[in-house]
Amino acid sequence: MKLKHIYIAVLVLLSSTSCSDILDTAPTDAVVDTEIYKSTENIETVIEGTWRYLNDTYFTYANPGYTAFMRTSDAMGNDVAVTTKYGYRDPYTFNEMINSTAYRVTSLWRLLYKVIDNTNNVIHKVDAAEGSDADKEYLKGQAKALRAFCYLNLASFYQFSYQKDKNALTVPIYTEPTTRETKGQPKASLEDIYNLIIADLTDASGLLTDYTRSNKYRIDQHVVQGLLARTYLNIGLWAEAAEAAEQAKEGYNLMTADAYEQGFNDVGNVEWIWGHIQTSEQNTASYTFHYLDVSSSGSYYFSFMADPYFKDLFDTQDIRYKLFEWDGEPGREGFLRYKKFKFKSNLIGDIVYMRSAEMWLIAAEGYARAGQTAEAVEALNTLRAARNAPLYSAASGTLLDEILIERRKELWGEGFALSDIIRTQRSVVRKAFLDNDGTPIQVEITTPEGEVKKVNGQGHRVVNFPDGTAFTANSRYYIFAIPDEEVRRNPNLNNNN
């Protein structure tokens, strides 16, 4: 019973901080010092509570924890045609994430820094706790990997590519537990942030060497290697990225065609390396399916439709091609459904964080950029063969371009759209679904009554930046703003002398 009460106390601490106390995420007091961090058993509840805070924090309907990062990234990319009705309209139009006073901007910032502070508390206090050395290593390994994950997100969305300028100032680094007396830190360079990420993940790898997890939301060696693969890809260590990806996917087979049609809603999927489990009692993160699920009757928003030109990237024999369907429902006629995500029957769905397919693609890209063409082709074709897609050959096109297109096809809706655009220093590419003469392209739909008819196809409605300029690489519109609240409360933020 004592452990249960402590767990509740942790959740209260994680969720009760006011907007004006962004850094004060777990202030040191008698309860925290003497109870929560007293034993490894209690610290386990901090890790559990922090993970649930990251995923199940309810800011608004449109901001259900970390999934809000994923949805925002995809809404700002090439291939999701967001409807006008709900949810991620403002990121889609590039009006929101540059606005330092926007609620989503503040929410996402607070989310990551609260998690960072809780991991800092675990890292610095677990050694003094009662418990076995093995438990301490496991807890510290979890905390370091989770801290690295948060900083990797900050590095990915709050500054341009490392390849563009590794010295670019980005966000503050905090590695010590904060209190109400903690002074704000200045922005750190991308290089410093990535050095911390790699150090944390390297430490986590050693600490979790003998750890065997019981659930896929726990972080183990495969997850750590997957995060390292993402990190190395970001900073241009191509061979290291491929090697880490190979290790991450070991033992996680690519799913069958039938499994691909099940709705990307179950952490038990053989491809899933890391994911967040939802239950009838704890299902806040599942709310994101109301945006992604455009075919289930229980879904509500139907807002993440596909760009019709995205469909053209797929061969008709590809198992993913059959997921496309023109919507014939009143009010949605002519939108293109991509039925990748579907609610379970009880209207919940587990959240995918990492899959072996992503690791095959990182391996392919790492090998290609490192000049290991044969290995790159083999990795790409392994994934394509599993999807019944045509295999790559020299006649297909530039290998690297084909790999990046395959990432768009395979990882649609999983949160990589904008971060890939920033990472590769490419431009958002959108165009309206119109004929050459500017008239709408007609598509054939079937109404709920069974009537087959032609209607105007619905594609992208936003094809340039808010100021009217064309999409371009390395645009300020891609970078998430630091909240105005943080700027005002941290006088050292821009003091980098």
PEZI-V23637 format. One record per pair of residues at least 6 apart in sequence whose C-alpha atoms are under 8 Angstrom apart, sorted by the first residue. I is the first residue (numbers start at 1). GAP is how many residues later the second one is. Records with the same first field share a line. If there is no record, write none. Layout:
I: GAP + GAP
//
This chain:
3: 38 + 39
6: 29 + 30 + 36 + 39
7: 35 + 38 + 39 + 42
10: 26 + 35 + 36 + 39
11: 38 + 39 + 42
13: 12 + 13
14: 11 + 12 + 35 + 36 + 39 + 100
15: 38 + 42
17: 7 + 8
20: 465
22: 88 + 91 + 92 + 464
23: 90 + 91 + 94 + 155 + 156 + 159
24: 90 + 154 + 155 + 156
25: 88 + 89 + 92 + 93 + 153 + 154
26: 88 + 91 + 92 + 151 + 152 + 153
27: 151 + 152 + 153
28: 150 + 151
35: 7
36: 6 + 7 + 10
37: 6 + 85 + 88 + 89 + 92
38: 90 + 91 + 92
39: 87 + 90 + 91 + 92
40: 86 + 89 + 90 + 91 + 92 + 95 + 96 + 99
41: 90
43: 79 + 83 + 96
44: 95
46: 72 + 76
47: 72 + 75 + 92 + 95 + 96
50: 65 + 68 + 69
53: 12 + 62
54: 11 + 12 + 57 + 58 + 61
55: 9 + 10 + 11 + 12 + 221 + 229 + 230
56: 8 + 9 + 10 + 226 + 227 + 228 + 229
57: 7 + 8 + 227
58: 6 + 7 + 226
59: 6 + 48
61: 26 + 226
62: 6 + 25 + 26 + 226
63: 41 + 44
64: 220 + 221 + 223 + 224
65: 43 + 46 + 219 + 220
66: 42 + 45 + 219
67: 218 + 221 + 284
68: 40 + 220
69: 39 + 346
70: 343 + 344 + 345 + 346
71: 17 + 217 + 342 + 343 + 344
72: 16 + 19 + 20 + 343
73: 342 + 343 + 344 + 345 + 346
74: 6 + 338 + 339 + 340 + 341 + 342 + 343 + 344
75: 6 + 7 + 13 + 14 + 16 + 17 + 229 + 342
76: 15 + 16 + 17 + 18 + 341 + 342 + 402
77: 15 + 340 + 341 + 344 + 351 + 352
78: 229 + 339 + 350 + 351 + 352
79: 227 + 228 + 230 + 231 + 329 + 333 + 351
80: 224 + 225 + 226 + 227 + 333
81: 222 + 223 + 224 + 225 + 226 + 378 + 379 + 380
82: 6 + 7 + 10 + 221 + 222 + 223 + 224 + 378
83: 6 + 219 + 220 + 221 + 222
84: 219
85: 216 + 218
86: 215 + 217
87: 204 + 214 + 216
90: 6
91: 6
92: 370
93: 369 + 372 + 373
94: 371 + 372 + 383 + 384
95: 371 + 382
96: 6 + 8 + 9
97: 7 + 8 + 380 + 381 + 382 + 383 + 384
98: 378 + 379 + 380 + 381 + 382 + 383
99: 6 + 382
100: 6 + 381 + 382 + 383 + 384
101: 382 + 383 + 384
102: 381
105: 375 + 376 + 377 + 378
106: 376 + 377 + 379
109: 373 + 374
112: 38 + 39
113: 37
115: 32 + 35
116: 30 + 31 + 34 + 58 + 59
117: 57 + 58 + 59 + 60 + 61
118: 59
119: 24 + 25 + 27 + 28
120: 23 + 27 + 55 + 56 + 57
121: 55 + 56
122: 17 + 18 + 21
123: 17 + 20 + 21
124: 52 + 53
126: 10 + 13 + 14
127: 9
137: 70 + 71
138: 69 + 70 + 73
140: 64 + 67
141: 62 + 63 + 64 + 65 + 66 + 67
142: 62 + 66 + 76 + 77 + 78
144: 56 + 57 + 59 + 60
145: 55 + 56 + 59 + 74 + 79
147: 50 + 53
148: 48 + 49 + 50 + 52 + 53
149: 48 + 78
151: 42 + 46
152: 42 + 45 + 79
154: 17
155: 15 + 16 + 35 + 38 + 39
156: 263 + 266 + 267
157: 262 + 265 + 321 + 322 + 323
158: 12 + 13 + 321 + 322 + 323 + 324
159: 9 + 10 + 11 + 31 + 320 + 321
160: 8 + 262 + 263 + 265 + 314 + 319
161: 73 + 261 + 262 + 263 + 264
162: 28 + 29 + 72 + 73 + 261
163: 71 + 72 + 73 + 260
164: 261
165: 25
166: 23 + 24 + 25
167: 22 + 23 + 24
168: 21 + 22
169: 18 + 19 + 20 + 21
170: 17 + 18 + 19 + 20
171: 15 + 16 + 17 + 18
172: 12 + 13 + 14 + 15 + 16 + 321
173: 12 + 13 + 14 + 15 + 20
174: 11
183: 307
184: 305 + 306 + 307 + 308 + 309
185: 305 + 307 + 308
186: 306 + 307 + 308 + 309 + 310
187: 306 + 307 + 308 + 309
194: 37
197: 34
198: 30 + 33
201: 23 + 26 + 27
204: 20
205: 16 + 19 + 20
208: 12 + 13
209: 12
211: 9 + 10
212: 8
213: 6 + 7
216: 51 + 56 + 57 + 58 + 59 + 60
217: 57 + 58 + 59 + 60
218: 56
219: 55
221: 27
222: 25 + 26 + 27 + 28 + 51
223: 25 + 50 + 51 + 131
224: 24
225: 19 + 20 + 22 + 23
226: 18 + 19 + 21 + 22 + 23 + 128 + 133
228: 13 + 16 + 17
229: 11 + 12 + 13 + 14 + 15 + 16 + 130 + 133
230: 11 + 132
231: 10
232: 6 + 8 + 9
233: 8 + 129 + 133
234: 189
237: 129
238: 127 + 128 + 129 + 131 + 132
239: 127 + 128 + 131
240: 126
241: 121 + 122 + 125
242: 120 + 121 + 122 + 123 + 124 + 125
243: 120
245: 114 + 115 + 117 + 118
246: 113 + 114 + 117
248: 25 + 108 + 111
249: 24 + 106 + 107 + 110 + 111
252: 18 + 19 + 20 + 21 + 104
253: 17 + 18 + 103
254: 16 + 17 + 102 + 103 + 129 + 132
255: 14 + 15 + 16 + 131
256: 130
257: 62 + 129 + 130
259: 10
260: 59 + 60 + 80
261: 62 + 79
262: 80
263: 76 + 77 + 78 + 79 + 80 + 81
264: 76 + 77 + 78 + 85 + 86 + 88
265: 76 + 77 + 78 + 79 + 83 + 84 + 85 + 86 + 87
266: 11 + 83 + 84 + 85
267: 7 + 8 + 9 + 10 + 83 + 84 + 85
271: 84 + 85 + 86
272: 80 + 81 + 82 + 83 + 84
273: 80 + 81 + 82 + 83
274: 78 + 79 + 80 + 81
275: 75 + 76 + 77 + 78 + 79
276: 74 + 75 + 76 + 77
277: 72 + 73 + 74
278: 7 + 8 + 70 + 71 + 72 + 73
279: 69
280: 66 + 68
283: 65 + 66
285: 66
286: 61 + 62 + 63 + 64 + 65
287: 61
289: 10 + 52 + 53 + 54 + 59 + 60
290: 9 + 10 + 11 + 12
291: 8 + 9 + 10 + 11 + 12 + 13
292: 10 + 11 + 12 + 13 + 49 + 50 + 121
293: 6 + 9 + 11 + 46 + 47 + 48 + 49 + 50
294: 7 + 8 + 9 + 10 + 11 + 43 + 44 + 45 + 47 + 48
295: 7 + 42 + 44 + 47
296: 46 + 47
298: 45 + 49
299: 44 + 48
305: 30 + 31 + 32 + 33
306: 29 + 30 + 31 + 32 + 153
307: 29 + 152 + 153
308: 28 + 125 + 150 + 151
309: 124
310: 99
311: 10 + 13
313: 92 + 96
314: 6 + 7 + 75 + 95
315: 6 + 74 + 75
316: 6
317: 71 + 72
318: 69 + 70 + 71 + 72
319: 68 + 69 + 70
320: 67
323: 14 + 15 + 16 + 17
324: 12 + 13 + 14 + 15
325: 11 + 12 + 13 + 14
326: 7 + 8 + 9 + 10 + 11 + 117 + 118 + 119
327: 6 + 7 + 8 + 9 + 10 + 118 + 119
328: 6 + 117 + 118 + 119 + 120
329: 118 + 119
330: 117
333: 112 + 122 + 124
334: 109 + 110 + 111 + 121 + 122 + 123 + 124
335: 122 + 123 + 124
336: 121 + 122 + 123
342: 7
343: 6
352: 62
353: 61
357: 26 + 53
358: 49 + 52 + 53
360: 19 + 20 + 22 + 23
361: 18 + 19 + 22 + 42 + 45 + 46
363: 13 + 16
364: 11 + 12 + 13 + 14 + 15 + 16 + 39
365: 11 + 35 + 38 + 39
366: 10
367: 6 + 8 + 9
368: 7 + 8 + 9 + 31 + 32
369: 31
377: 15 + 22
380: 12 + 23
381: 10 + 11
384: 6 + 7
385: 6
392: 7
396: 6
408: 9
418: 60
421: 6 + 7 + 52
422: 51 + 52 + 56
425: 48 + 49
426: 46 + 47 + 48
427: 44 + 45 + 46 + 47
428: 43 + 44 + 45
429: 34 + 42
430: 30 + 32 + 33
431: 29 + 32
432: 27 + 28 + 29 + 30 + 31
433: 7 + 8 + 24 + 25 + 26 + 27
434: 6 + 7
435: 6
440: 16 + 17
441: 15 + 16
442: 12 + 13 + 14 + 15
443: 11 + 12 + 13 + 14
444: 8 + 9 + 10 + 11
445: 7 + 8 + 9 + 10
446: 6 + 7
447: 6
463: 7 + 8
464: 6 + 7
465: 6 + 12
487: 6
//
